[in-house]
Amino acid sequence: MGNPGEQGVPLQLNNAHGYLDRVIRELHAMRTEKKHPLVGVLQYLSDHIRHTRTELGALRPRGGDILSTTADELEEIVAETGRAANEIMGAAEAIEQLMPRVGKDVAVELLAAVTRIYEASAFQDITGQRITKIIRAVQDIEDKIDTLVGACGEPDGETGAPERCGDEALLNGPQLAKAANTQDDIDALFDSL
């Protein structure tokens, strides 16, 4: 098997950084002054790839990928908004059904209020469409970052956001539905005590 980049052996993106560093070492070993501009350019590229790997690592905090988490949170917003809109619409329908039981003047006012509720509830569909576009964009960015990680290599060492301590570690906001404990999980916890 030949060296990467030699005839017949394609240079793979996932090993390009290591290959570049090897070429730099080999050029440093050469005894010619003509190598200096090429070594400078290659060293710049190597440093840039290393910096990019570090930056990419910052997008992947411990325990997950910040973009995947963002897309999950946005999907949860769409689902929760849909549930809330359905509840609002159900309450408006209940009010509408009660209108025959009240006086005509009160029924007219209730109908006007219910109509405003129906009109205002249209926000859910519009926000859902807009957030879905954002989710697709975030997922596209995530794919592009994964491609960059493949090209630059996985980040070295521990990267990402530092671990949070104290009260800050407890402030995670509402839990995603897919990560929530079921009633069976809670019952099992109490049974184990």
C-alpha positions as CSV (number, residue, x, y, z in Angstrom):
1,M,0.0,0.0,0.0
2,G,1.4,3.4,-1.0
3,N,1.4,6.7,0.8
4,P,-1.7,8.9,0.6
5,G,-1.6,11.2,-2.4
6,E,0.7,8.9,-4.4
7,Q,-0.5,7.6,-7.7
8,G,-3.4,5.2,-7.3
9,V,-4.0,5.9,-3.6
10,P,-6.5,8.8,-3.2
11,L,-6.0,11.3,-0.4
12,Q,-8.9,10.9,2.0
13,L,-10.3,14.0,3.8
14,N,-10.2,12.3,7.2
15,N,-6.4,11.9,7.0
16,A,-5.5,15.1,5.2
17,H,-4.3,16.9,8.4
18,G,-2.0,14.1,9.4
19,Y,-0.6,13.9,5.8
20,L,-0.1,17.6,5.7
21,D,1.9,17.5,9.0
22,R,4.0,14.7,7.6
23,V,4.8,16.6,4.5
24,I,5.8,19.6,6.6
25,R,8.2,17.4,8.6
26,E,9.7,16.0,5.4
27,L,10.2,19.5,4.0
28,H,11.9,20.7,7.1
29,A,14.4,17.8,6.7
30,M,15.3,18.9,3.2
31,R,18.4,21.0,2.8
32,T,17.3,23.7,0.4
33,E,16.3,27.3,0.9
34,K,13.5,27.0,-1.7
35,K,11.4,25.0,0.8
36,H,10.7,28.0,3.1
37,P,7.7,29.6,1.2
38,L,6.1,26.2,0.7
39,V,6.6,25.2,4.4
40,G,5.2,28.6,5.5
41,V,2.0,28.1,3.4
42,L,1.6,24.4,4.5
43,Q,2.2,25.4,8.2
44,Y,-0.5,28.1,7.9
45,L,-2.9,25.5,6.5
46,S,-2.1,23.1,9.2
47,D,-2.6,25.7,11.9
48,H,-5.8,26.8,10.3
49,I,-7.1,23.2,10.3
50,R,-6.1,22.7,13.9
51,H,-7.9,26.0,14.9
52,T,-11.0,24.9,12.9
53,R,-11.0,21.5,14.7
54,T,-11.0,23.3,18.1
55,E,-13.8,25.6,17.0
56,L,-15.8,22.6,15.8
57,G,-15.3,20.9,19.1
58,A,-16.8,23.9,20.8
59,L,-20.0,23.2,18.9
60,R,-20.2,19.8,20.5
61,P,-20.4,20.3,24.3
62,R,-20.1,17.3,26.6
63,G,-23.1,15.0,26.2
64,G,-24.3,16.0,22.8
65,D,-24.3,18.3,19.8
66,I,-25.6,21.8,20.5
67,L,-27.2,22.0,17.0
68,S,-29.1,18.7,17.5
69,T,-30.3,19.9,20.8
70,T,-31.4,23.2,19.3
71,A,-33.4,21.4,16.6
72,D,-35.0,19.2,19.2
73,E,-35.9,22.2,21.3
74,L,-37.5,23.9,18.3
75,E,-39.4,20.8,17.4
76,E,-40.7,20.7,20.9
77,I,-41.9,24.3,20.6
78,V,-43.8,23.4,17.5
79,A,-45.5,20.4,19.3
80,E,-46.3,22.4,22.4
81,T,-47.7,25.3,20.4
82,G,-49.9,22.9,18.5
83,R,-51.2,21.4,21.8
84,A,-51.8,24.8,23.3
85,A,-53.7,26.0,20.1
86,N,-55.9,22.8,20.2
87,E,-56.7,23.5,23.9
88,I,-57.6,27.1,23.1
89,M,-59.8,26.1,20.1
90,G,-61.5,23.5,22.3
91,A,-62.3,26.1,24.9
92,A,-63.6,28.5,22.3
93,E,-65.9,25.7,20.9
94,A,-67.1,25.0,24.5
95,I,-68.0,28.7,24.8
96,E,-69.8,28.6,21.5
97,Q,-71.9,25.7,22.6
98,L,-73.0,27.6,25.7
99,M,-74.2,30.6,23.7
100,P,-77.8,29.4,23.2
101,R,-78.2,29.3,27.0
102,V,-77.5,33.0,27.5
103,G,-79.3,36.1,26.4
104,K,-79.0,37.4,22.9
105,D,-76.9,40.4,23.7
106,V,-74.4,38.3,25.8
107,A,-74.4,35.6,23.0
108,V,-73.4,38.3,20.4
109,E,-70.5,39.5,22.6
110,L,-69.4,35.9,23.2
111,L,-69.5,35.2,19.5
112,A,-67.3,38.2,18.8
113,A,-64.8,37.1,21.5
114,V,-64.8,33.5,20.2
115,T,-64.2,34.8,16.6
116,R,-61.2,36.8,17.9
117,I,-59.9,33.7,19.6
118,Y,-60.2,31.7,16.3
119,E,-58.5,34.4,14.3
120,A,-55.7,34.8,16.9
121,S,-55.1,31.0,17.0
122,A,-54.0,31.1,13.4
123,F,-50.6,32.1,14.8
124,Q,-49.8,28.5,15.6
125,D,-49.8,27.4,11.9
126,I,-47.7,30.3,10.8
127,T,-45.2,30.0,13.6
128,G,-45.0,26.2,13.1
129,Q,-44.1,26.7,9.4
130,R,-41.5,29.3,10.2
131,I,-39.9,27.2,13.0
132,T,-39.9,24.2,10.7
133,K,-37.9,26.2,8.2
134,I,-35.4,27.1,11.0
135,I,-35.2,23.5,12.0
136,R,-34.3,22.5,8.5
137,A,-31.6,25.2,8.3
138,V,-30.1,24.1,11.7
139,Q,-30.0,20.5,10.5
140,D,-28.4,21.6,7.2
141,I,-25.8,23.5,9.2
142,E,-25.2,20.5,11.4
143,D,-24.6,18.3,8.3
144,K,-22.1,20.9,7.0
145,I,-20.3,20.9,10.3
146,D,-20.2,17.1,10.3
147,T,-18.6,17.3,6.8
148,L,-16.0,19.8,8.1
149,V,-15.3,17.5,11.1
150,G,-14.7,14.7,8.6
151,A,-12.4,16.9,6.6
152,C,-10.5,18.4,9.5
153,G,-10.6,15.4,11.8
154,E,-12.2,15.0,15.2
155,P,-11.2,17.7,17.7
156,D,-8.3,16.9,20.0
157,G,-8.9,16.4,23.7
158,E,-11.9,17.6,25.7
159,T,-13.8,20.4,24.1
160,G,-17.1,22.1,24.4
161,A,-18.7,24.1,27.1
162,P,-17.3,23.8,30.7
163,E,-19.4,21.8,33.1
164,R,-21.9,23.9,35.1
165,C,-21.9,23.8,38.9
166,G,-24.3,24.5,41.7
167,D,-27.7,26.0,40.8
168,E,-26.6,26.7,37.2
169,A,-26.3,22.9,36.6
170,L,-30.0,22.6,37.6
171,L,-31.3,25.3,35.3
172,N,-31.9,23.3,32.1
173,G,-35.3,24.6,31.3
174,P,-38.2,22.3,30.4
175,Q,-37.4,18.8,29.6
176,L,-37.9,17.5,26.0
177,A,-40.8,15.1,25.7
178,K,-38.6,12.3,24.3
179,A,-36.2,12.6,27.3
180,A,-39.0,12.8,29.9
181,N,-39.5,10.1,32.5
182,T,-42.6,8.0,32.1
183,Q,-45.0,7.3,35.0
184,D,-43.6,3.8,35.1
185,D,-40.1,5.3,35.6
186,I,-41.3,7.4,38.5
187,D,-43.2,4.4,40.0
188,A,-40.1,2.3,39.8
189,L,-38.0,5.0,41.5
190,F,-40.5,5.1,44.4
191,D,-40.6,1.3,44.6
192,S,-36.8,1.2,44.9
193,L,-36.8,3.5,48.0
